[in-house]
C-alpha cells in the first residue's frame, strides 16, 4: 500500500481489495466441483458439519447459521473441543466441511481422518491446491482471494469473505434444488423482520 495515503484513499484501497477478491472467484472456482458439492449436500441424510480455526471458524459458524435457515441441518464445531471427544457427534452420512486458507491447519489435518473413519464425506475449502485438505477431501474446492487487507497477507480478511461467499452460493443452490419456499421460511422464522415480511 502506498505510504502517506489519507484515510479516504486507504478506505477505497481496502474496499477495492475485497471487491477484486470477490470478482476473481468467478475466474478461479471449479464450478463442476461446486455443482458436485451442491448435489451431495442436497441429498445429505445427516448433518453438514463445518469446522475451522481462527477467522475460518467465524466463517464456519456463519455458514451453519445460514444453512439451518435454508433447511440444511448444520452444525459448526469448535475444533479444539472436538479433538477432545466432541467428534463423537459424527455419523455415517454426515458431510464434514473443513475450512482453511492454508489447507494445512494442524487441528483440521488431525480431524479429517477421524471424520472419515466415522463415515463422513469430506468437502474441503482452501486456497492451497497442494495442501493436506485439498489432497484428502472427497471434493476439494480451492480459490484465490488475491490480497488480504494488510500488505503482508497475515490478516484473514478477503480470504474469509471469499470462503463465506462460496459457502453462501452453495447453500443458495441447495435451497433452489430442494424447492424451499416462503411458506417453509415462515414456519421456522416467525419473529423479527423476516417473520413480519412473511405474515399473511
C-alpha distance (Angstrom), angle and dihedral (degrees) to the residues before:
residue distance angle dihedral
X1 . . .
X2 3.80 . .
X3 3.80 113.1 .
X4 3.81 121.3 -122.2
X5 3.81 93.4 32.3
X6 3.79 112.5 152.1
X7 3.79 121.3 -123.2
X8 3.80 95.3 -94.6
X9 3.79 91.5 50.4
X10 3.79 90.9 49.3
X11 3.80 91.2 49.4
X12 3.80 91.7 51.1
X13 3.80 91.0 47.8
X14 3.82 90.6 51.0
X15 3.79 91.2 48.9
X16 3.80 91.8 48.8
X17 3.79 91.3 52.9
X18 3.80 91.5 53.7
X19 3.82 93.0 44.3
X20 3.81 92.5 47.7
X21 3.80 90.8 50.0
X22 3.80 91.7 52.7
X23 3.81 94.1 44.3
X24 3.79 89.9 50.7
X25 3.81 91.5 60.7
X26 3.80 93.1 76.9
X27 3.82 88.1 58.1
X28 3.79 100.2 45.8
X29 3.80 106.4 33.3
X30 3.80 119.7 100.8
X31 3.79 99.6 -134.0
X32 3.80 92.1 -171.6
X33 3.80 88.4 63.6
X34 3.79 91.5 44.4
X35 3.80 90.4 50.6
X36 3.80 89.1 52.0
X37 3.81 89.5 50.4
X38 3.81 90.1 51.2
X39 3.82 90.5 52.9
X40 3.81 92.7 48.8
X41 3.80 93.6 48.4
X42 3.81 93.6 43.6
X43 3.80 89.4 54.9
X44 3.80 97.0 39.2
X45 3.81 112.1 131.4
X46 3.79 93.4 -168.8
X47 3.78 135.5 40.5
X48 3.78 130.5 -56.5
X49 3.80 105.7 -128.6
X50 3.81 118.4 -160.4
X51 3.80 122.3 -161.5
X52 3.79 135.0 179.5
X53 3.79 142.8 140.4
X54 3.79 127.4 -125.5
X55 3.80 112.4 -17.3
X56 3.80 90.3 -1.9
X57 3.80 87.6 60.4
X58 3.80 88.1 59.1
X59 3.81 89.4 53.4
X60 3.81 89.6 48.1
X61 3.81 95.3 53.1
X62 3.80 91.8 43.9
X63 3.81 91.1 51.7
X64 3.80 93.3 49.6
X65 3.80 90.7 52.0
X66 3.80 92.5 50.6
X67 3.81 95.2 42.6
X68 3.81 91.8 53.7
X69 3.81 88.2 53.6
X70 3.82 86.9 52.8
X71 3.82 91.6 53.5
X72 3.81 92.8 -104.8
X73 3.84 104.5 130.0
X74 3.80 103.7 -129.5
X75 3.78 143.5 170.2
X76 3.79 131.3 -167.5
X77 3.77 115.0 -154.1
X78 3.76 136.1 -156.2
X79 3.80 99.4 -122.4
X80 3.80 93.0 -153.7
X81 3.80 91.0 58.3
X82 3.79 92.5 39.2
X83 3.80 90.8 61.2
X84 3.79 87.6 56.8
X85 3.79 95.4 60.2
X86 3.80 108.6 -63.4
X87 3.80 93.8 108.6
X88 3.79 84.7 81.1
X89 3.82 84.4 90.3
X90 3.83 91.9 72.4
X91 3.79 116.5 102.3
X92 3.79 136.3 -177.3
X93 3.80 107.2 -79.0
X94 3.80 96.9 31.4
X95 3.81 121.2 125.3
X96 3.81 117.2 -133.4
X97 3.82 116.7 -156.9
X98 3.82 114.8 -169.0
X99 3.81 113.5 -168.2
X100 3.81 119.8 -159.0
X101 3.79 133.3 148.1
X102 3.81 92.6 -149.9
X103 3.78 94.1 36.0
X104 3.79 88.5 -140.1
X105 3.80 102.9 81.2
X106 3.80 103.4 151.6
X107 3.80 97.0 -134.0
X108 3.81 91.7 51.1
X109 3.81 92.3 45.2
X110 3.81 86.5 56.6
X111 3.80 92.1 44.7
X112 3.80 101.5 54.0
X113 3.84 97.4 67.1
X114 3.81 89.5 47.3
X115 3.81 92.3 50.8
X116 3.81 91.0 47.6
X117 3.80 93.3 50.5
X118 3.80 89.0 51.2
X119 3.81 90.3 54.7
X120 3.80 102.7 -101.4
X121 3.80 123.9 146.6
X122 3.81 111.1 -129.3
X123 3.81 123.8 -134.6
X124 3.81 107.7 177.6
X125 3.80 125.2 -160.4
X126 3.81 116.6 -161.7
X127 3.79 145.8 132.6
X128 3.80 93.5 -131.0
X129 3.82 117.2 83.2
X130 3.80 91.1 -171.4
X131 3.78 97.1 48.3
X132 3.79 130.3 114.5
X133 3.79 91.4 -108.6
X134 3.81 93.2 50.7
X135 3.79 92.5 48.0
X136 3.81 97.2 43.7
X137 3.81 102.6 42.2
X138 3.80 123.5 97.7
X139 3.80 86.0 -134.5
X140 3.80 118.8 18.7
X141 3.80 114.9 -163.2
X142 3.80 109.4 -165.5
X143 3.79 130.4 -176.6
X144 3.81 143.1 164.5
X145 3.80 120.2 -125.0
X146 3.83 91.2 -169.9
X147 3.81 101.5 -150.1
X148 3.78 135.9 10.9
X149 3.80 118.9 -143.1
X150 3.80 92.7 -99.0
X151 3.80 121.2 67.9
X152 3.81 95.1 -121.4
X153 3.82 94.6 50.7
X154 3.79 92.9 -123.2
X155 3.81 100.5 124.8
X156 3.80 111.7 75.2
X157 3.79 98.9 -134.4
X158 3.81 112.2 120.8
X159 3.81 90.0 30.2
X160 3.81 92.0 54.9
X161 3.81 90.2 46.9
X162 3.80 90.2 52.4
X163 3.81 93.1 46.8
X164 3.79 89.9 52.5
X165 3.80 93.1 47.9
X166 3.81 92.6 50.1
X167 3.80 90.6 51.1
X168 3.82 89.5 45.9
X169 3.80 94.2 55.0
X170 3.80 91.8 46.5
X171 3.81 90.6 50.9
X172 3.80 91.6 46.3
X173 3.80 91.6 51.6
X174 3.81 90.9 49.5
X175 3.81 89.3 50.2
X176 3.81 90.5 53.6
X177 3.80 92.9 44.9
X178 3.81 91.7 50.7
X179 3.82 91.8 47.3
X180 3.80 96.3 -125.0
X181 3.81 108.5 -175.7
X182 3.80 139.1 -165.7
X183 3.80 87.2 -98.9
X184 3.80 89.3 59.6
X185 3.80 91.7 48.9
X186 3.81 91.3 47.7
X187 3.80 90.9 57.7
X188 3.80 95.7 55.6
X189 3.81 100.5 30.6
X190 3.83 107.3 47.2
X191 3.81 94.9 144.8
X192 3.78 136.4 62.6
X193 3.79 128.8 25.2
X194 3.81 92.2 -43.1
X195 3.80 92.1 52.1
X196 3.80 90.2 48.6
X197 3.80 91.4 50.6
X198 3.82 91.8 50.9
X199 3.79 96.0 49.9
X200 3.80 116.1 121.2
